[in-house]
């Protein structure tokens, strides 16, 4: 019997959710359900599917549904199955790498992925909060089982009212494809974060102001890479107010090869987030051997205790400055943090993640 992978919530452009799809889905069986370039639903065989984000739907109605992750309500899903000679009774199981079940088919076993509940804890908009508070419970009720990408997210789901026996924790994985960098190539710092409140870039800039005052001889560039958002104007103002504003660059994006270059040529990666479900950029940095200096939040402690340097959310720059000085001047510290992170990335490999998801899909199919 066929399996189905629900990709209707996949949006155009780069995102963390999109990276999850591109890493995980190619190694899973099942017809891929997504929009084509004309904004029509389609079922794609695994061998012909390409892990590229869909285009924006050209029709205004479907584009609106796509924007709000409501595409399934604009499609005749039974007709799509019928065009492949399939009926609902033929579907064995449905997997979604997004936090969305196919609500029209509540009787088909479905596995959905909860990456985080940030919109409930630290929303970027009232719309996001309302969606998670009022709409996501329908998807949770429809799903047979939910993948949480960390124990922290699992605890949030429990507090949200999901029964423990319906939750499985499957942390994200990564392929380590290059040798570990052996020494810092510069004193530059890299930050990979959208301009959203939970990324705490404003707090990071305030800490950097303290770092600049404490380390007048540190002249590295801080590259903050991420698309603009509600925090952008505030961040631009904070950048202008820094003692040395020229040290910070706000970049909307980088090409993949540029990103790898900066990961391998920086002193460290910084993450100041106040709320995360996993924080994939930290693991991406560790797969290159780049030391990571990260905020003291539960999900960071869950995965990175012993392989990262930590600083408090309300740091005035004193702790961050100490860590940067250790990495700049203490050769042993840089190598210890680099090696520990690289070994962690090797253990948290993509094959382990895919195997666990396959097992969950198989268990639902056999139930």
C-alpha positions in Angstrom: 0.0 0.0 0.0 1.3 3.5 -0.8 2.6 6.0 1.7 2.2 9.7 1.3 4.4 12.7 2.4 2.4 15.9 2.9 4.4 18.9 1.6 1.5 21.3 1.0 2.8 23.6 3.7 6.2 24.0 2.0 6.6 27.7 1.2 8.8 29.3 -1.5 12.2 30.5 -0.5 14.7 29.3 2.2 13.6 28.5 5.7 14.5 26.2 8.5 11.5 24.1 7.8 12.6 23.9 4.1 16.0 22.7 5.2 14.4 20.0 7.2 12.4 18.8 4.1 15.5 18.9 1.9 17.6 16.9 4.3 15.0 14.3 5.5 12.5 13.7 2.8 14.8 12.4 0.0 15.6 9.4 2.2 11.9 8.5 2.9 9.5 6.4 0.8 6.2 7.7 -0.3 4.4 9.9 -2.9 5.1 13.6 -2.4 2.0 15.8 -2.2 2.8 19.4 -3.0 2.0 22.3 -5.3 3.4 22.5 -8.8 4.6 25.7 -10.6 1.0 26.4 -11.7 -0.3 26.3 -8.1 -2.1 22.9 -8.7 -1.8 20.0 -6.3 0.2 17.1 -7.6 1.5 13.7 -6.5 5.1 13.1 -7.3 7.0 9.7 -7.3 10.0 9.6 -5.1 12.4 8.9 -7.9 11.3 12.0 -9.9 10.8 14.4 -7.0 13.4 17.2 -6.6 14.0 18.7 -3.1 13.4 22.3 -4.3 11.0 24.7 -2.7 7.7 25.1 -4.7 7.0 28.3 -6.6 4.5 30.9 -5.4 1.1 30.0 -6.7 0.2 32.3 -9.5 -3.6 32.5 -8.7 -4.4 35.0 -6.0 -6.7 32.6 -4.1 -4.2 29.8 -3.9 -1.3 32.2 -3.2 -3.3 33.4 -0.2 -3.9 29.9 1.0 -0.3 29.1 0.5 0.9 32.1 2.5 -1.2 31.0 5.5 -0.4 27.2 5.2 -4.0 26.4 4.3 -3.4 24.9 0.8 -5.1 21.6 1.7 -8.4 23.5 1.9 -8.1 24.7 -1.6 -7.5 21.3 -3.2 -9.7 18.3 -4.2 -7.5 15.7 -2.5 -9.7 12.7 -3.4 -9.5 13.7 -7.0 -5.7 13.8 -6.9 -5.7 10.3 -5.5 -8.2 9.1 -8.1 -6.0 10.5 -10.9 -3.3 8.0 -9.7 -5.9 5.2 -9.6 -5.9 5.4 -5.8 -8.6 5.7 -3.2 -8.4 6.8 0.4 -8.6 3.2 1.5 -5.3 2.6 -0.3 -3.3 5.0 1.8 -1.2 3.2 4.4 0.2 6.2 6.3 0.8 9.9 5.9 3.9 11.7 7.1 4.3 15.5 7.3 7.6 17.2 8.0 5.5 20.2 9.0 3.1 20.7 11.9 0.1 20.0 9.7 -2.1 17.0 9.4 -4.5 16.5 6.4 -7.7 17.3 8.1 -9.9 15.8 5.4 -8.5 12.4 6.2 -8.6 11.9 10.0 -9.0 8.1 9.7 -5.7 7.6 7.9 -2.7 7.1 10.3 -0.7 10.4 10.3 2.7 11.3 11.7 3.4 15.1 11.9 6.4 17.0 13.1 6.4 19.8 15.7 9.5 21.9 15.3 8.6 24.3 18.1 5.8 26.1 19.9 7.5 29.5 19.7 4.4 31.3 18.5 2.7 30.5 21.8 5.7 31.4 24.0 7.1 34.4 22.1 4.9 35.2 19.1 6.0 37.5 16.3 2.4 38.4 15.5 -1.1 37.9 16.9 -2.0 35.9 13.8 0.7 33.4 14.7 -0.4 33.1 18.3 -4.1 32.6 17.3 -3.1 30.0 14.7 -1.2 27.9 17.3 -3.7 28.5 20.1 -6.9 27.8 18.1 -6.0 26.0 14.9 -3.1 23.7 15.7 -5.1 21.7 18.3 -7.2 20.4 15.3 -4.0 19.1 13.6 -2.9 17.5 16.9 -6.2 15.7 17.3 -6.1 14.5 13.7 -2.5 13.2 14.0 -1.9 9.7 15.2 1.6 10.6 16.5 3.7 13.7 16.8 7.5 14.0 16.3 9.1 16.5 18.7 12.6 17.6 17.6 13.8 17.9 21.2 12.8 16.9 24.7 12.1 20.6 25.3 9.5 20.7 22.5 8.1 17.4 23.9 7.6 19.1 27.3 5.8 22.0 25.6 3.5 19.6 23.8 2.7 17.9 27.2 1.9 21.3 28.7 -0.3 21.9 25.6 -2.4 18.9 26.5 -0.9 16.2 24.2 -0.7 12.7 25.8 2.8 11.5 26.4 2.2 8.2 24.5 1.5 10.2 21.3 4.9 12.0 21.3 8.2 10.7 20.0 11.4 12.7 20.3 13.6 12.6 17.2 16.3 15.2 17.3 17.6 16.8 14.1 20.6 15.3 12.4 23.3 16.5 10.0 25.8 15.0 7.6 29.4 15.9 8.4 31.0 16.2 5.0 34.3 18.1 5.6 37.3 17.8 7.8 37.2 19.9 11.0 38.8 23.4 10.7 42.1 23.4 12.7 42.4 27.0 13.6 40.5 30.3 13.5 41.1 32.2 10.2 39.9 35.5 11.6 38.4 37.2 14.6 35.0 37.5 12.9 31.8 36.3 14.4 28.8 34.8 12.6 25.1 34.9 13.6 22.4 33.0 11.6 19.0 34.4 12.7 15.9 36.0 11.3 15.0 39.4 12.7 12.4 37.9 15.0 11.9 38.5 18.7 12.8 35.0 19.8 16.2 35.3 18.2 17.1 38.1 20.7 19.3 40.0 18.3 18.6 43.2 20.2 20.0 41.6 23.3 23.0 40.4 21.4 23.7 43.9 20.1 23.5 45.3 23.6 26.0 42.6 24.7 28.2 43.4 21.8 28.3 47.1 22.8 29.8 45.9 26.1 32.2 43.6 24.3 33.5 46.5 22.2 34.1 48.6 25.3 35.9 45.8 27.1 37.9 44.6 24.1 39.1 47.7 22.3 41.7 45.6 20.4 39.1 43.2 19.0 38.3 44.4 15.4 36.5 41.4 14.0 33.4 41.7 11.8 30.0 40.4 13.2 27.9 39.1 10.3 24.2 38.7 11.2 22.6 36.7 8.4 18.8 36.5 8.2 15.8 38.0 6.6 14.2 41.2 7.8 11.2 41.2 10.1 9.5 43.2 12.8 12.7 43.8 14.7 14.7 45.2 11.7 14.3 48.9 12.4 15.2 48.4 16.0 18.3 46.4 15.1 19.4 49.1 12.7 19.1 51.7 15.4 21.0 49.6 17.9 23.8 49.0 15.3 24.1 52.8 14.7 24.5 53.3 18.5 27.3 50.8 18.9 30.7 52.2 20.0 32.1 50.8 16.7 29.1 50.4 14.4 31.2 49.4 11.4 31.9 46.0 13.1 28.4 44.7 12.5 26.9 43.8 9.1 23.2 42.9 8.7 23.0 40.5 5.7 19.6 39.2 4.4 21.1 36.0 3.1 24.2 34.2 1.8 24.7 31.8 -1.0 25.4 28.2 0.3 29.1 28.4 -0.7 29.4 31.8 1.0 27.8 30.4 4.2 30.2 27.5 4.3 33.1 29.9 3.7 32.1 32.2 6.7 31.5 29.2 8.9 35.0 28.0 8.2 36.7 31.4 8.4 35.1 32.9 11.6 36.2 32.8 15.2 32.9 31.5 16.4 29.1 31.3 15.8 26.9 33.2 18.2 23.3 32.3 19.1 21.5 34.6 21.5 18.0 33.1 21.2 15.5 33.2 24.0 13.3 30.5 22.5 14.1 27.6 20.1 12.8 24.2 19.3 16.3 23.0 18.3 18.5 25.8 16.8 19.9 24.1 13.7 22.6 26.7 12.9 24.5 25.7 16.1 24.7 22.1 14.8 25.7 23.3 11.3 28.6 25.2 12.8 29.7 22.2 14.8 29.7 20.1 11.6 32.5 22.4 10.4 34.4 22.5 13.7 33.5 26.1 14.4 33.2 26.9 18.1 29.8 28.1 19.3 28.9 30.6 21.9 25.2 30.4 22.8 22.6 31.6 25.2 21.6 29.7 28.4 18.2 28.4 27.4 16.8 24.8 28.0 17.2 23.5 24.5 20.7 24.7 24.2 21.6 23.0 27.5 19.8 19.8 26.3 22.1 19.3 23.3 25.2 21.4 23.8 26.3 21.1 27.4 30.1 20.4 27.3 30.5 21.4 23.6 29.6 25.1 23.6 30.3 28.2 25.6 27.3 29.7 27.3 26.3 33.3 28.1 23.2 34.7 30.0 20.3 36.2 28.1 20.8 39.5 29.9 24.5 39.7 29.5 26.0 43.2 29.6 28.9 41.9 27.5 31.1 40.8 30.3 30.5 37.0 29.9 30.5 37.2 26.1 33.7 39.3 26.2 35.4 36.7 28.5 34.5 33.9 26.1 35.7 35.8 23.0 39.0 36.5 24.8 39.4 32.9 25.6 38.8 31.9 22.0 41.1 34.7 20.7 44.0 34.1 23.1 43.5 30.7 24.5 44.5 28.3 21.7 43.5 25.3 23.8 40.1 26.6 24.5 39.3 27.1 20.8 40.5 23.6 20.0 38.6 22.0 22.8 35.3 23.6 21.9 35.9 23.0 18.2 36.6 19.3 18.7 33.8 18.7 21.2 31.3 20.3 18.8 32.6 18.4 15.8 32.3 15.1 17.7 28.7 16.0 18.7 27.7 16.7 15.1 29.1 13.3 14.1 27.0 11.6 16.7 23.8 13.5 15.8 23.9 12.3 12.2 21.2 12.5 9.6 21.0 8.7 9.1 20.0 8.2 12.8 17.3 10.8 12.4 15.9 9.3 9.2 16.0 5.7 10.7 13.9 6.9 13.7 11.3 8.5 11.4 11.2 5.4 9.2 10.6 3.3 12.3 7.7 5.5 13.4 6.1 5.5 9.9 6.5 1.7 9.8 4.9 1.3 13.2 1.9 3.4 12.2 1.6 1.4 8.9 1.6 -1.9 10.8 -0.8 -0.8 13.5 
